[in-house]
């Protein structure tokens, strides 16, 4: 699934008449080549996912929009690779921060994705279906909880493009990390996207996703296969999460074992809620 985007940091790529893209200089095993910031519109523009607290990236956004007016700064969710630059950009432009709700969540295990931005304070929270508009563009909030409980995608009505944040990425499957990440909610959100008629997805990490409904159906199938794999492993004996990760993710970069473990835990918690498994100390077993 990995796709490189061949994008230079600080360079603005035009993806379609209403959409430009900038890459933040924050590559990592969890962000791929970095967080992608999108500029929507001409003249009066919106900025989606301004990125991490990196002044040089904010300077790049300002340079890319020189002579224009930023009228809205939108955040899909509040991981620190997505929303902190909103404060710097708002201070520089006076534009309001809108989008997802604020969220502060303690974690009960080693984080595999970026921690939450506890200082995020939006000027306006968008509910599902609410819009932000400018000259020639309209962005609609599409609630997609699962990766985080406050995750939103944004649909560009004029071109049927969807800015999919971390819910659907162009290079890897999404980490679903409890306690805030929820596998049942994530799967329902995937089903919701399959039912839509979006033409293309622009994710926060990785290349644009063409044939998005087919892509999302494959993602959902992959998650169901992981669930079956867990149930098959537990048929033999009760096991802790790290042992399941070793068996399920052979050849995986060890730096990503934490991420895999969080998603396995999310599956187990979903199965537990459905009375398919139960927890015995640090081990999990099939329900009788």
C-alpha positions in Angstrom: 0.0 0.0 0.0 3.0 2.3 0.5 3.1 5.1 -2.0 5.6 7.9 -2.1 4.4 11.4 -3.0 7.7 12.7 -4.4 7.0 16.1 -2.9 9.6 18.6 -1.9 9.3 20.1 1.6 8.2 23.7 1.4 7.1 23.3 -2.3 3.5 23.9 -3.2 1.9 21.3 -5.5 -1.4 22.0 -7.3 -3.5 18.9 -7.3 -6.6 20.3 -9.0 -7.9 23.8 -9.7 -9.1 24.4 -6.1 -6.5 22.4 -4.2 -2.8 22.9 -3.4 -0.6 20.8 -1.1 2.4 21.5 1.1 4.5 18.9 3.0 5.6 19.6 6.5 9.2 18.6 7.5 8.2 16.0 10.0 8.9 12.6 8.5 8.8 9.6 10.8 7.8 5.9 11.0 4.3 7.2 11.9 3.9 10.2 9.6 5.6 8.7 6.5 7.1 11.6 4.5 5.4 14.1 6.7 2.0 15.8 7.4 0.4 17.2 4.3 -1.3 20.6 4.6 -3.9 21.5 2.0 -4.9 25.0 0.7 -8.4 25.2 -0.8 -9.6 28.0 -3.0 -8.2 31.2 -4.5 -8.1 34.6 -3.0 -10.1 33.8 0.1 -8.7 30.3 1.1 -9.0 27.6 3.7 -6.0 25.8 5.2 -6.6 22.1 6.2 -4.4 20.5 8.8 -1.7 23.2 9.2 0.5 20.6 10.9 3.0 20.5 13.8 4.4 23.4 15.8 7.1 24.2 13.2 7.5 27.9 12.4 9.3 27.1 9.1 6.2 25.2 7.9 3.9 28.0 8.9 6.2 30.4 7.0 5.8 28.1 3.9 2.0 28.3 4.2 2.2 32.0 4.4 4.4 32.2 1.4 2.2 29.9 -0.5 -0.8 32.1 0.2 0.9 35.5 -0.3 -1.5 38.0 -1.7 -4.5 35.9 -0.6 -6.5 35.9 2.6 -6.8 32.8 4.8 -10.4 32.8 6.0 -10.5 29.5 7.9 -8.0 27.1 9.4 -9.4 23.6 9.6 -8.2 20.6 11.7 -9.3 17.0 11.1 -8.2 16.0 14.6 -5.9 17.0 17.4 -2.8 14.8 17.1 0.3 16.9 17.4 1.3 16.4 13.8 -1.9 18.0 12.6 -3.2 20.9 14.7 -0.6 22.8 16.7 0.5 25.1 13.8 -3.1 26.4 13.8 -2.2 28.7 16.7 0.8 30.1 14.9 -1.1 30.5 11.6 -4.1 32.2 13.4 -1.8 34.6 15.2 -0.2 35.6 11.9 -3.4 35.9 9.9 -6.3 36.5 12.3 -8.1 33.6 10.7 -10.4 31.5 12.9 -9.6 27.9 13.8 -12.5 25.6 13.0 -13.2 21.9 12.7 -12.9 19.1 15.2 -13.7 19.4 18.8 -10.9 19.7 21.4 -9.8 16.5 23.1 -7.3 15.7 25.8 -6.8 12.0 26.4 -4.4 10.1 28.7 -3.1 6.9 27.2 -2.7 3.6 29.0 0.2 2.3 26.9 3.1 3.5 24.8 1.8 5.8 22.1 2.5 4.7 18.6 1.1 7.8 16.9 1.5 11.4 17.8 0.2 12.6 21.2 -2.8 14.9 21.5 -2.5 18.6 21.2 -3.8 19.7 24.6 -3.7 23.4 23.8 -6.0 23.2 20.8 -8.8 25.7 21.2 -11.1 26.1 18.1 -13.1 29.2 17.5 -15.8 27.1 16.0 -16.5 23.4 16.3 -18.1 21.8 13.2 -20.8 19.2 13.7 -21.4 16.5 11.1 -22.8 18.2 7.9 -21.9 21.7 8.8 -19.9 23.8 6.3 -17.3 26.4 5.8 -17.4 28.3 2.6 -15.5 30.9 0.5 -15.6 32.2 -3.0 -16.1 29.2 -5.2 -15.6 26.5 -2.5 -17.6 24.7 0.2 -16.1 22.3 2.7 -18.5 20.0 4.6 -17.6 18.3 7.8 -18.0 14.5 7.7 -17.7 12.9 11.2 -15.4 9.9 11.0 -14.6 8.8 14.6 -12.3 5.8 15.2 -8.7 6.8 14.8 -9.7 9.5 17.3 -13.1 10.2 18.7 -13.0 13.8 17.3 -11.9 13.0 13.8 -13.5 14.8 10.9 -13.0 14.5 7.2 -13.8 17.5 4.9 -15.7 17.1 1.7 -15.1 19.7 -1.1 -18.5 19.8 -2.7 -17.4 21.5 -5.9 -15.1 18.7 -7.0 -16.2 15.7 -4.9 -12.8 15.5 -3.2 -12.5 14.4 0.4 -9.7 15.5 2.7 -9.5 12.2 4.7 -7.0 13.2 7.5 -5.7 10.1 9.2 -9.0 8.1 8.8 -7.8 6.9 5.3 -4.2 7.4 4.5 -2.4 6.8 1.2 0.6 4.8 2.5 -0.5 2.6 5.4 -3.5 1.5 7.5 -4.6 3.8 10.3 -3.5 3.2 13.9 -6.6 2.8 16.2 -5.2 3.3 19.7 -7.4 2.9 22.8 -8.6 4.4 24.9 -9.7 7.1 22.6 -9.3 5.1 19.4 -12.3 2.8 18.9 -12.3 -0.1 16.4 -16.1 -0.4 16.2 -16.5 3.4 15.5 -13.6 3.2 13.0 -15.3 0.4 11.0 -18.7 2.2 11.0 -16.8 5.3 9.7 -15.3 3.2 6.9 -18.8 2.0 6.0 -20.0 5.5 5.9 -17.3 6.5 3.4 -18.1 3.5 1.2 -21.7 4.8 0.9 -20.5 8.2 -0.3 -19.7 9.2 -3.9 -16.4 11.0 -3.4 -14.2 11.1 -6.5 -10.8 11.2 -4.7 -9.3 11.4 -1.2 -6.5 13.7 -0.2 -5.0 12.1 3.0 -2.8 13.8 5.5 -0.1 11.2 4.8 0.7 9.6 1.5 -0.5 9.9 -2.1 -4.0 10.8 -3.2 -6.4 7.9 -3.1 -8.1 7.2 -6.4 -11.1 4.8 -6.7 -11.7 5.6 -3.0 -14.7 3.3 -2.4 -12.8 0.3 -3.7 -9.8 1.3 -1.5 -11.9 1.7 1.6 -13.7 -1.7 1.1 -10.2 -3.2 0.9 -9.3 -1.5 4.2 -12.4 -2.9 5.9 -11.7 -6.4 4.6 -8.1 -6.1 6.0 -9.5 -5.2 9.4 -11.9 -8.1 9.3 -9.0 -10.4 8.4 -7.1 -9.2 11.4 -10.0 -9.9 13.6 -10.2 -13.5 12.3 -6.5 -13.9 12.7 -6.8 -12.9 16.4 -9.6 -15.4 17.0 -7.6 -18.1 15.3 -4.6 -17.4 17.5 -6.7 -17.6 20.6 -8.1 -21.0 19.7 -4.8 -22.5 20.8 -4.2 -20.7 24.0 -4.6 -17.4 25.9 -2.0 -14.8 24.8 -0.8 -11.3 25.6 -0.9 -8.6 23.0 2.9 -8.5 22.3 2.9 -12.3 21.5 0.0 -11.8 19.1 1.9 -8.9 17.4 4.9 -11.1 16.9 2.9 -13.8 15.2 0.6 -11.5 13.2 3.1 -9.0 11.9 6.1 -11.0 10.8 8.7 -8.9 9.2 7.3 -5.6 10.5 9.7 -2.8 11.3 10.3 -3.2 15.1 9.7 0.5 15.5 6.1 -0.1 14.4 5.4 -2.9 16.9 3.8 -0.4 19.3 1.4 0.8 16.7 0.5 -2.8 15.7 -0.1 -3.6 19.4 -2.5 -0.7 19.8 -4.6 -1.8 16.9 -4.6 -5.4 18.1 -5.8 -4.1 21.5 -8.5 -2.1 19.8 -9.7 -5.3 18.0 -9.7 -7.2 21.3 -11.7 -4.5 23.1 -14.3 -4.6 20.3 -14.4 -8.4 20.5 -14.8 -8.2 24.3 -17.7 -5.8 23.9 -19.3 -8.4 21.6 -18.6 -11.2 24.1 -16.2 -13.0 21.8 -13.1 -12.8 24.0 -12.3 -12.0 27.7 -9.3 -10.7 29.5 -7.3 -12.8 32.0 -4.7 -10.6 33.5 -2.4 -9.5 30.7 -3.6 -12.3 28.5 -6.7 -12.6 26.3 -8.7 -15.8 25.7 -11.8 -16.9 23.7 -15.1 -16.6 25.5 -16.7 -19.9 26.4 
